[in-house]
């Protein structure tokens, strides 16, 4: 199981989702080896999961730290098919002798891993958590606007990724949206797609929440304070809410650039609490509704299902993977992306309507069961077994053809 990111290095939800996938497979009785890049070569057991951290085959591995422009150019070029990654993964395959390779994202471990598996006769399943395969920045945005299709520069600089994607037998995505976007652009032409949502550890609420009657209605945000996450949209919506609306904002997460600092000042100071980086188990019991105002087409939106496990309804934008988690009027509401007035109206309506709020909380709690580990594990294992069955059937046909 080669991973682009894996704990304890955590930047966003990708490493957590990778860890949960590995955990699901270990708990289901499979032998798993996670391969992840880092600063040194070492084997370890991370919370029950065997991990081999290898030195990056690229010129650097931590793309969250600033890098010179010339190094970024080399890094992106090598991500289209790195011979060093091919050799490293052939070595891993020879040592571990897997029945199947499951890649989780592909940065740093490289698309050459798929070629290594194909030449070793190993079937490949791949999980997409972002649009890195198609876009330099993995966001499919330009100047703050969503790209409807792959632009020319991204198309030219991802030719190797597109070409090597033909070696993937099964494509796993946390949403139908992220799967369709790749397939529509011509990636993974030989892969069978499966939607495998993210998983949660359990349901934390025992019953639906009651509407708060002795305190202000609390609106929560959990995420990075940037444009992509719609942080600016929420700030403007908060500014537009009436001072008499009895609404407070609980803002968790971080952001350290000028945009984040400027945007935080737009929230009504007397009604906003900035919590910094906060764990879900600390954050969710404090809020009544989660707002997920992303203006980008995210692959999933993990915070939305974590909210469900606490019986908290979600107001999300109507695009991308997060929109698939929200059934409008059942466990939350949709609003158009980058529309602070629509978001304000929805927040104020919910803060004044106890009956609707409690009905949505009931729907959110019921929705949480769709994301429990046993259910997701069953979907994942079924997809991987199907991958093996198709591979073995193809190999048998090839032998028959060769005999003729």
C-alpha positions in Angstrom: 0.0 0.0 0.0 2.2 2.9 -1.2 0.9 6.2 0.2 1.6 9.8 -0.7 1.0 10.7 3.0 0.8 8.8 6.2 0.9 9.6 9.9 2.6 10.9 12.0 3.2 13.4 9.2 -0.3 15.0 9.0 -1.2 17.8 6.7 -5.0 17.8 6.2 -7.3 14.7 6.0 -5.3 12.7 3.4 -2.9 11.0 5.9 -5.7 10.2 8.2 -7.8 8.6 5.4 -4.7 6.6 4.4 -4.2 5.3 7.9 -7.8 4.4 8.2 -7.7 2.4 4.9 -4.6 0.5 6.1 -6.3 -0.1 9.5 -9.4 -1.5 7.8 -7.4 -4.0 5.8 -5.3 -5.1 8.8 -8.5 -5.5 10.9 -10.0 -7.6 8.0 -7.1 -10.0 8.3 -5.0 -9.0 5.4 -1.2 -8.7 5.4 -0.4 -5.0 4.7 2.8 -3.1 4.2 2.5 0.7 3.8 5.3 2.3 1.8 5.7 6.0 2.5 8.5 8.5 1.8 10.4 10.4 4.4 13.9 11.6 5.4 15.3 8.2 6.2 14.8 4.5 5.4 13.3 2.5 8.3 10.7 -0.1 9.1 8.3 0.5 11.9 4.8 -0.5 13.3 2.6 2.5 13.5 -0.5 1.8 15.7 -0.6 -1.8 14.4 0.1 -1.0 10.8 3.5 -2.2 9.3 5.2 0.8 7.6 8.3 1.0 5.5 9.4 4.7 5.2 11.8 5.1 2.3 13.9 8.0 1.2 12.1 10.1 -1.4 13.0 9.1 -5.0 12.3 12.7 -6.0 14.5 15.7 -5.1 12.3 16.5 -2.0 9.2 15.0 -0.5 7.7 17.6 1.8 5.9 19.9 -0.7 4.2 21.8 2.2 7.5 23.7 2.9 8.7 26.4 0.5 11.0 25.2 -2.3 12.9 27.2 -5.0 11.1 27.4 -8.3 13.7 25.4 -10.2 13.3 22.5 -7.7 9.5 22.6 -8.0 9.9 22.3 -11.8 12.1 19.2 -11.4 9.8 17.7 -8.8 6.8 18.1 -11.1 8.6 16.7 -14.1 9.7 13.6 -12.2 6.2 13.0 -10.9 5.3 12.0 -14.5 7.4 8.9 -14.3 10.5 8.6 -12.0 12.9 5.8 -12.8 14.2 5.8 -9.2 10.6 5.3 -8.0 10.2 2.4 -10.4 13.3 0.7 -9.1 12.3 1.3 -5.4 8.9 -0.1 -5.9 10.1 -3.2 -7.8 12.4 -3.8 -4.8 9.4 -3.5 -2.5 7.3 -5.9 -4.6 10.1 -8.5 -4.7 10.5 -8.3 -0.9 6.8 -8.3 0.2 5.4 -10.3 -2.7 1.9 -8.7 -2.6 -1.2 -10.1 -4.3 -2.3 -6.5 -5.1 -0.9 -3.0 -4.9 -3.2 -0.3 -3.5 -1.8 3.2 -4.0 -3.3 6.0 -2.0 -2.8 9.2 -3.8 0.4 9.2 -5.8 2.6 12.2 -5.0 6.2 11.2 -4.2 5.6 7.5 -4.4 5.1 8.2 -8.1 3.0 6.9 -11.0 6.0 4.7 -11.9 4.8 2.5 -9.1 2.0 1.4 -11.4 4.5 0.4 -14.1 6.5 -1.5 -11.5 3.4 -3.5 -10.5 2.4 -4.2 -14.1 5.8 -5.5 -15.0 5.8 -7.7 -11.9 2.3 -9.1 -12.8 0.6 -7.4 -9.9 -2.9 -5.8 -10.3 -3.3 -2.2 -9.2 -6.0 -0.3 -7.4 -5.6 3.4 -6.9 -7.4 5.8 -4.5 -7.8 9.5 -5.6 -8.0 12.0 -2.8 -7.4 15.1 -5.0 -7.0 16.3 -8.5 -3.1 16.1 -8.4 -3.1 13.8 -11.4 -4.7 16.6 -13.5 -3.5 19.8 -11.9 -0.2 21.4 -10.7 -1.8 22.6 -7.5 -4.2 19.6 -7.0 -7.2 22.1 -6.7 -8.4 22.6 -10.3 -8.6 26.3 -9.7 -7.1 29.4 -11.4 -7.3 32.9 -9.9 -9.8 31.7 -7.3 -12.2 30.2 -9.9 -12.9 26.6 -10.5 -11.6 25.1 -13.7 -14.4 23.3 -15.7 -11.7 21.3 -17.6 -8.0 20.7 -17.5 -6.1 23.7 -18.8 -3.4 23.4 -21.4 -0.5 23.9 -19.1 -1.7 21.2 -16.7 -2.5 18.9 -19.6 1.0 19.2 -21.0 2.7 18.8 -17.6 0.8 15.7 -16.7 1.2 13.6 -19.9 3.2 11.0 -18.1 0.6 10.6 -15.3 -2.1 10.2 -17.8 -0.2 7.6 -19.9 0.8 5.5 -16.8 -2.8 5.6 -15.5 -3.6 2.9 -18.1 -1.9 0.4 -15.8 -4.5 0.9 -13.0 -7.2 -1.9 -12.9 -9.5 -0.3 -10.2 -10.1 3.3 -9.4 -11.3 4.1 -5.9 -12.7 7.5 -4.9 -14.5 8.9 -1.9 -17.1 10.5 -4.1 -18.7 10.0 -7.5 -17.6 13.5 -8.4 -13.8 12.9 -8.0 -14.1 9.6 -10.0 -16.0 11.2 -12.9 -13.7 14.2 -13.2 -10.7 11.9 -13.8 -12.5 9.6 -16.2 -13.9 12.5 -18.2 -10.4 13.8 -18.7 -9.2 10.5 -20.1 -7.4 9.2 -17.1 -7.6 5.5 -15.9 -9.1 4.2 -19.2 -8.9 0.6 -18.1 -10.0 0.9 -14.5 -13.3 0.0 -13.0 -14.5 2.8 -10.7 -15.8 2.3 -7.1 -17.1 4.9 -4.6 -15.5 4.1 -1.2 -16.3 6.8 1.3 -14.1 7.8 4.2 -14.8 6.0 7.4 -15.4 7.1 11.0 -14.5 5.3 14.2 -17.9 5.3 15.7 -21.1 7.3 16.4 -20.5 9.6 19.4 -24.0 10.9 19.9 -26.6 8.6 21.6 -29.6 10.7 20.4 -30.4 13.7 18.2 -29.5 17.1 19.5 -32.0 19.4 21.0 -32.3 23.0 19.8 -30.3 25.3 22.2 -32.7 27.5 24.2 -30.6 29.0 26.9 -27.6 30.2 24.9 -26.8 31.5 21.4 -27.0 29.2 18.4 -23.4 28.1 17.6 -22.1 27.9 14.0 -18.9 26.0 13.6 -16.1 25.9 11.0 -13.3 23.3 11.0 -10.5 23.6 8.4 -7.7 25.6 6.9 -8.4 29.3 6.7 -8.0 29.8 3.0 -10.0 30.7 -0.1 -10.4 27.1 -1.3 -12.2 26.1 1.9 -14.6 29.1 1.5 -13.3 30.8 4.6 -13.8 34.2 3.1 -17.4 33.3 2.2 -18.2 32.4 5.8 -16.5 35.5 7.1 -18.7 37.7 4.8 -21.9 35.7 5.8 -21.0 36.2 9.5 -20.6 39.9 8.9 -24.0 40.1 7.3 -25.8 38.3 10.1 -28.0 40.6 12.3 -26.5 41.5 15.6 -29.8 40.5 17.1 -29.8 37.0 15.6 -28.4 35.4 18.7 -25.7 33.5 16.7 -22.1 32.8 17.6 -19.3 31.5 15.4 -16.8 28.9 16.6 -13.9 28.8 14.2 -11.4 26.0 14.5 -8.3 25.4 12.3 -5.4 27.5 11.3 -4.1 29.8 8.5 -1.0 32.0 8.7 -0.9 34.0 5.5 -2.2 37.5 4.9 -5.6 36.3 3.5 -6.2 34.3 6.7 -5.3 37.1 9.0 -7.4 39.7 7.1 -10.4 37.4 6.8 -10.4 36.6 10.5 -10.8 40.3 11.2 -14.1 40.4 9.2 -15.9 38.2 11.6 -18.0 40.0 14.3 -15.5 40.1 17.1 -18.0 40.1 19.9 -19.7 36.9 18.5 -16.8 34.9 17.3 -14.5 32.5 19.1 -11.2 31.4 17.3 -10.2 28.1 18.7 -7.0 27.4 16.7 -6.2 23.8 15.9 -8.7 21.7 17.8 -9.5 18.0 17.8 -12.9 16.9 16.5 -13.8 15.3 19.8 -13.3 18.7 21.5 -14.8 20.8 18.7 -18.0 19.1 17.7 -19.7 19.0 21.2 -19.4 22.8 21.3 -21.4 23.6 18.1 -24.9 23.2 16.8 -24.3 23.2 13.0 -21.2 22.8 10.9 -20.7 25.1 7.9 -18.6 23.6 5.1 -18.5 26.6 2.6 -15.8 25.3 0.3 -15.6 27.0 -3.1 -13.5 24.2 -4.5 -14.7 20.9 -5.7 -13.3 18.8 -2.9 -13.0 15.0 -3.2 -15.0 14.3 -0.1 -15.1 16.6 3.0 -14.2 14.5 6.0 -15.4 17.0 8.6 -19.0 16.6 7.3 -19.3 12.9 8.3 -17.5 13.5 11.6 -20.2 16.1 12.3 -22.9 13.4 11.5 -21.4 11.2 14.2 -22.2 13.9 16.7 -25.7 14.4 15.3 -24.7 17.8 14.0 -26.3 18.8 10.6 -24.1 20.4 8.0 -24.6 23.4 5.7 -22.4 22.7 2.7 -21.9 24.1 -0.8 -23.6 22.3 -3.6 -20.4 21.2 -5.5 -17.9 18.4 -5.3 -17.7 15.4 -3.0 -18.9 17.1 0.1 -22.3 17.8 -1.6 -22.8 14.1 -2.0 -22.7 13.6 1.8 -25.4 16.2 2.4 -29.0 15.3 1.4 -30.6 18.7 1.3 -33.4 19.0 3.9 -32.5 15.7 5.5 -29.2 16.0 7.2 -28.3 19.5 6.3 -28.6 22.1 3.5 -26.8 23.0 0.3 -26.0 26.6 -0.7 -24.4 27.9 -3.9 -20.6 28.2 -3.7 -19.2 31.7 -2.9 -22.6 33.1 -2.1 -22.3 34.7 1.4 -25.9 36.1 1.3 -27.4 32.6 0.6 -25.2 31.2 3.4 -26.3 33.9 5.8 -30.0 33.3 5.1 -29.7 29.6 5.7 -27.8 30.1 9.0 -30.3 32.6 10.3 -33.3 30.5 9.2 -31.9 27.4 11.0 -31.1 29.5 14.1 -34.8 30.5 14.3 -36.4 27.1 13.6 -36.1 24.6 16.4 -38.3 22.0 14.6 -36.3 22.0 11.4 -33.0 21.9 13.4 -34.0 18.9 15.4 -35.3 17.1 12.3 -31.9 17.7 10.6 -30.0 16.5 13.7 -32.0 13.3 13.6 -31.1 12.9 9.9 -27.5 13.6 10.5 -27.3 10.9 13.2 -29.0 8.4 10.9 -26.5 9.2 8.1 -23.5 8.4 10.3 -24.1 4.7 10.0 -23.2 4.8 6.2 -19.6 5.7 7.2 -18.9 3.3 10.0 -15.8 1.2 9.6 -17.5 -2.2 9.1 -19.6 -0.9 6.2 -16.7 0.9 4.5 -14.4 -2.1 5.1 -16.9 -4.3 3.3 -17.0 -2.0 0.3 -13.2 -1.7 0.2 -12.5 -5.5 0.5 -15.2 -6.3 -2.1 -13.5 -3.9 -4.6 -10.1 -5.4 -4.0 -11.4 -8.9 -4.3 -13.1 -8.0 -7.6 -9.8 -6.5 -8.8 -8.0 -9.8 -8.1 -10.7 -11.8 -9.7 -10.6 -9.8 -12.9 -6.8 -10.0 -12.9 -6.8 -13.7 -12.5 -9.5 -14.2 -15.1 -7.5 -12.1 -17.5 -4.3 -14.1 -16.8 -6.2 -17.4 -17.4 -7.5 -16.2 -20.7 -4.0 -15.1 -21.7 -2.7 -18.6 -20.9 -5.4 -20.2 -23.0 -4.7 -17.9 -25.9 -1.0 -18.6 -25.6 -1.6 -22.4 -25.6 -3.5 -22.0 -28.8 
